[in-house]
Amino acid sequence: MIKIHFAYNLHKLVAIIFIIVLFFVAFYNGIVVRHYTIKTKKILSGSLIRIVLVSDLHCKIYGKNQNYIKKKIEAQNPDIIVLAGDIVDDNAPIEGAELFIKAIKDIAPIYYVTGNHEIRRGEVNKIKDLLRLYGINVLEKTSQKVNIKGVNLIISGVDDPNIAYYEGHGANWHKEAYNSFSNLQEIEGYKILVSHRPEKVDLYKNLPFDLVLSGHSHGGQIRIPFLLNGLYAPQQGLFPKYAGGMYAFDDFTLVVSRGVYNSLFLPRIFNPPEIVVIDIEGIRR
């Protein structure tokens, strides 16, 4: 009887410990670093460009003067940093976003596009001007040709589609985006598009980009490892196709950041905030 009672209590203890660990893992909200590698024949073998992708900060502050998130980014030794929208929130004080920009501005060249929350705030031009003051490259249906470590890159970006409401009637986001970038086909180099919305895949398929970087979906908020990549995402609804991760298409790769924002009022489950590191590796002989 003693052995049976001991075995029962042991199993009970193991079950309790398992539940506690599972709860901790499920609701862990520390920033993780997620790595992806993309190999391309557009870059010579032996060359590697590292991008750090950050999206959906929503003015959240990580440590004094954003030092916690700064150190996370700095430790990746990026060649460029991409901010894929919603760095500023429409309700929160802008100080969190400004502290973030101040913290990371000297790590590497930074490229930024707006998200829907920057547009919703109603002062998108003021936000863009603030970022430019800190040397941030603000992309608005524009492209920049840069050479990093001997590799030619074309980095393009487009405002969130909600910019059409901000600019007034008559704006056609899809048409303007297509007209802005379709002529890049003849330009040599590895082409990157930064666009907040991952669900606009049908447009991206018709543009001459090798890599598209997005955010917006917050990882689908709730995940079940190996079974469900995301429960719900804005503009995608239930069981979103592009909740977060790397998606390979015939002519380009889409990388969707799950974002770095978290809130006690809208918990992320099995879905910690993330910084995304993308290594673009050349394989051309």
C-alpha positions as CSV (number, residue, x, y, z in Angstrom):
1,M,0.0,0.0,0.0
2,I,2.8,2.4,0.8
3,K,4.4,1.8,-2.6
4,I,1.1,2.4,-4.4
5,H,0.5,5.6,-2.4
6,F,4.0,6.8,-3.2
7,A,3.6,6.0,-6.9
8,Y,0.3,7.9,-7.0
9,N,1.8,10.9,-5.3
10,L,4.8,10.9,-7.6
11,H,2.6,10.8,-10.7
12,K,0.5,13.6,-9.2
13,L,3.6,15.7,-8.6
14,V,4.9,15.1,-12.1
15,A,1.6,16.1,-13.5
16,I,1.6,19.3,-11.5
17,I,5.1,20.2,-12.6
18,F,4.2,19.4,-16.2
19,I,1.2,21.8,-16.0
20,I,3.3,24.5,-14.5
21,V,6.0,24.2,-17.1
22,L,3.4,24.1,-19.9
23,F,1.8,27.2,-18.5
24,F,5.1,29.0,-18.3
25,V,6.0,28.1,-21.9
26,A,2.6,28.9,-23.2
27,F,2.5,32.4,-21.7
28,Y,6.2,33.3,-22.0
29,N,6.5,36.8,-23.3
30,G,10.2,37.5,-23.4
31,I,11.6,38.4,-26.8
32,V,12.9,35.5,-28.8
33,V,15.2,35.6,-31.9
34,R,14.0,33.6,-34.9
35,H,16.4,32.8,-37.7
36,Y,15.8,32.1,-41.4
37,T,18.2,31.5,-44.2
38,I,17.5,32.2,-47.8
39,K,19.9,31.0,-50.5
40,T,20.0,32.9,-53.8
41,K,21.9,32.6,-57.1
42,K,21.6,36.4,-57.4
43,I,24.5,36.8,-55.0
44,L,28.0,35.3,-55.3
45,S,28.9,32.3,-53.2
46,G,30.6,33.3,-50.0
47,S,28.5,36.5,-49.6
48,L,26.0,36.9,-46.8
49,I,23.7,39.8,-45.9
50,R,22.0,39.8,-42.6
51,I,18.7,41.5,-42.0
52,V,17.0,42.1,-38.7
53,L,13.2,42.5,-39.1
54,V,11.2,44.2,-36.4
55,S,7.5,44.9,-36.6
56,D,4.5,45.8,-34.5
57,L,6.3,47.4,-31.5
58,H,3.2,49.6,-30.8
59,C,5.3,51.9,-28.7
60,K,6.0,49.2,-26.1
61,I,9.0,49.9,-24.0
62,Y,11.5,47.0,-23.2
63,G,13.8,48.1,-20.4
64,K,15.2,51.5,-19.6
65,N,15.6,53.5,-22.8
66,Q,14.7,50.4,-24.7
67,N,18.0,48.8,-23.8
68,Y,16.7,45.3,-23.6
69,I,15.5,45.2,-27.2
70,K,18.5,47.2,-28.4
71,K,20.9,44.6,-27.0
72,K,18.9,41.8,-28.6
73,I,19.1,43.5,-32.0
74,E,22.8,44.6,-31.6
75,A,23.8,41.0,-30.7
76,Q,22.7,39.8,-34.2
77,N,25.2,42.1,-35.9
78,P,22.8,43.1,-38.7
79,D,23.8,44.7,-42.0
80,I,20.5,46.4,-42.2
81,I,17.4,46.7,-40.0
82,V,13.9,46.7,-41.4
83,L,10.9,48.1,-39.5
84,A,7.8,46.7,-41.1
85,G,5.2,49.0,-39.7
86,D,3.2,49.6,-36.5
87,I,6.3,50.8,-34.6
88,V,4.0,53.6,-33.5
89,D,0.6,52.8,-32.0
90,D,-2.5,54.9,-32.6
91,N,-3.3,55.2,-28.8
92,A,-0.1,54.8,-26.9
93,P,2.3,57.7,-26.2
94,I,4.8,58.0,-29.1
95,E,7.8,58.2,-26.6
96,G,8.2,54.4,-26.7
97,A,8.7,54.4,-30.4
98,E,11.1,57.4,-30.2
99,L,13.1,55.7,-27.5
100,F,13.4,52.6,-29.7
101,I,14.6,54.6,-32.7
102,K,17.1,56.4,-30.6
103,A,18.4,53.1,-29.2
104,I,18.9,51.4,-32.5
105,K,19.7,54.2,-35.0
106,D,23.5,53.6,-34.9
107,I,23.5,49.8,-35.1
108,A,22.9,49.6,-38.9
109,P,21.1,51.4,-41.7
110,I,17.3,51.3,-41.0
111,Y,14.5,51.1,-43.5
112,Y,10.9,51.8,-42.4
113,V,7.3,51.6,-43.7
114,T,4.1,52.6,-42.1
115,G,1.6,50.1,-40.7
116,N,-2.2,50.6,-40.2
117,H,-1.8,52.0,-36.7
118,E,0.5,54.8,-37.8
119,I,-2.1,55.8,-40.4
120,R,-4.9,55.5,-37.9
121,R,-3.1,57.8,-35.5
122,G,-3.9,60.6,-38.0
123,E,-0.4,62.2,-38.0
124,V,1.6,60.0,-40.3
125,N,3.6,62.8,-41.8
126,K,4.7,63.9,-38.4
127,I,5.8,60.4,-37.6
128,K,7.8,60.1,-40.8
129,D,9.5,63.4,-40.2
130,L,10.4,62.3,-36.7
131,L,12.0,59.1,-38.0
132,R,13.9,61.0,-40.7
133,L,15.4,63.3,-38.0
134,Y,17.1,60.1,-36.6
135,G,18.4,59.1,-40.1
136,I,15.8,56.5,-40.8
137,N,15.1,55.7,-44.4
138,V,11.3,56.1,-44.8
139,L,10.0,54.2,-47.9
140,E,6.9,55.5,-49.5
141,K,6.3,53.6,-52.8
142,T,10.0,54.3,-53.3
143,S,13.2,52.2,-53.8
144,Q,16.8,52.7,-52.8
145,K,19.8,51.0,-54.4
146,V,22.6,50.2,-51.9
147,N,25.8,48.2,-52.0
148,I,26.5,46.2,-48.8
149,K,29.7,44.2,-48.5
150,G,29.9,44.1,-52.3
151,V,26.3,43.0,-52.8
152,N,23.9,45.1,-54.8
153,L,20.5,45.4,-53.1
154,I,17.3,47.2,-54.1
155,I,15.3,48.0,-51.0
156,S,11.7,49.1,-51.7
157,G,8.8,49.9,-49.4
158,V,5.2,50.9,-49.6
159,D,2.9,52.5,-47.0
160,D,0.1,50.5,-45.4
161,P,-3.0,50.3,-47.7
162,N,-4.9,52.5,-45.2
163,I,-2.9,55.4,-46.5
164,A,-5.5,55.6,-49.2
165,Y,-8.0,56.9,-46.6
166,Y,-5.4,59.4,-45.3
167,E,-4.6,60.7,-48.7
168,G,-8.3,61.1,-49.7
169,H,-10.6,59.7,-52.3
170,G,-9.3,58.3,-55.6
171,A,-6.2,56.7,-54.2
172,N,-5.7,53.1,-55.5
173,W,-3.1,51.4,-53.4
174,H,-2.7,48.3,-55.5
175,K,-2.4,50.2,-58.8
176,E,0.1,52.7,-57.3
177,A,2.2,50.0,-55.8
178,Y,2.3,48.0,-59.0
179,N,3.2,51.2,-61.0
180,S,5.9,52.1,-58.5
181,F,7.8,48.8,-58.7
182,S,7.0,46.9,-61.9
183,N,9.9,48.7,-63.7
184,L,12.4,47.2,-61.3
185,Q,12.4,44.0,-63.4
186,E,15.3,45.2,-65.5
187,I,17.5,46.4,-62.7
188,E,20.2,44.0,-61.5
189,G,20.5,43.1,-57.8
190,Y,18.7,41.3,-55.0
191,K,15.3,43.0,-54.6
192,I,13.5,43.4,-51.2
193,L,10.1,44.8,-50.6
194,V,8.9,46.0,-47.2
195,S,5.1,46.0,-46.8
196,H,3.2,45.7,-43.6
197,R,0.4,43.4,-44.9
198,P,1.3,39.8,-45.5
199,E,-2.1,39.0,-47.0
200,K,-1.4,41.1,-50.1
201,V,0.3,38.1,-51.7
202,D,-1.6,38.4,-55.0
203,L,0.0,41.8,-55.5
204,Y,3.5,40.6,-54.5
205,K,3.3,37.7,-57.0
206,N,3.1,40.3,-59.8
207,L,6.1,42.4,-58.7
208,P,9.8,41.6,-59.4
209,F,10.9,41.1,-55.8
210,D,13.0,38.3,-54.4
211,L,12.0,38.8,-50.8
212,V,9.0,40.5,-49.1
213,L,9.1,41.4,-45.4
214,S,5.9,41.9,-43.5
215,G,4.3,42.0,-40.0
216,H,0.7,42.9,-38.9
217,S,-0.6,39.4,-38.1
218,H,0.9,39.2,-34.5
219,G,1.5,35.5,-35.1
220,G,-2.2,34.7,-35.1
221,Q,-2.2,35.5,-31.3
222,I,-2.7,31.9,-30.2
223,R,-0.6,29.0,-31.5
224,I,-0.5,25.3,-30.9
225,P,3.0,24.0,-31.7
226,F,3.0,21.6,-34.7
227,L,-0.8,21.9,-35.1
228,L,-1.9,25.5,-35.4
229,N,0.3,28.4,-36.6
230,G,-2.2,31.0,-35.6
231,L,-5.8,31.3,-34.5
232,Y,-6.7,34.8,-35.8
233,A,-5.1,37.7,-37.7
234,P,-6.4,41.0,-38.9
235,Q,-7.6,41.0,-42.5
236,Q,-7.1,37.2,-42.6
237,G,-9.6,36.1,-40.0
238,L,-9.6,32.7,-38.4
239,F,-6.7,30.3,-39.1
240,P,-4.7,32.8,-41.0
241,K,-2.5,31.5,-43.8
242,Y,0.3,34.0,-43.2
243,A,0.4,34.3,-39.4
244,G,4.1,34.2,-39.1
245,G,7.1,32.4,-40.6
246,M,8.8,32.0,-43.9
247,Y,6.7,31.2,-47.0
248,A,8.3,30.1,-50.3
249,F,6.6,31.0,-53.6
250,D,7.8,30.3,-57.2
251,D,9.6,33.6,-57.6
252,F,9.9,35.1,-54.2
253,T,10.0,34.4,-50.4
254,L,7.7,36.0,-47.9
255,V,8.8,36.4,-44.3
256,V,6.2,37.5,-41.8
257,S,7.3,38.7,-38.4
258,R,5.1,37.8,-35.4
259,G,5.9,41.2,-34.0
260,V,7.3,42.3,-30.7
261,Y,4.3,43.7,-28.9
262,N,2.6,41.9,-26.1
263,S,-0.2,42.8,-23.6
264,L,-1.7,41.3,-20.5
265,F,-5.1,42.3,-21.9
266,L,-4.6,40.3,-25.1
267,P,-2.2,37.5,-24.2
268,R,-0.1,35.7,-26.7
269,I,-0.2,31.9,-26.2
270,F,2.8,29.8,-27.5
271,N,3.6,32.9,-29.4
272,P,6.3,35.0,-27.8
273,P,7.3,38.4,-29.2
274,E,10.1,37.9,-31.8
275,I,12.9,39.6,-33.6
276,V,13.5,38.0,-36.9
277,V,17.0,37.5,-38.4
278,I,17.2,36.7,-42.1
279,D,20.5,35.6,-43.7
280,I,20.6,36.0,-47.4
281,E,23.3,33.6,-48.6
282,G,24.8,33.7,-52.1
283,I,25.3,30.4,-54.0
284,R,26.2,31.7,-57.4
285,R,29.5,30.4,-58.7
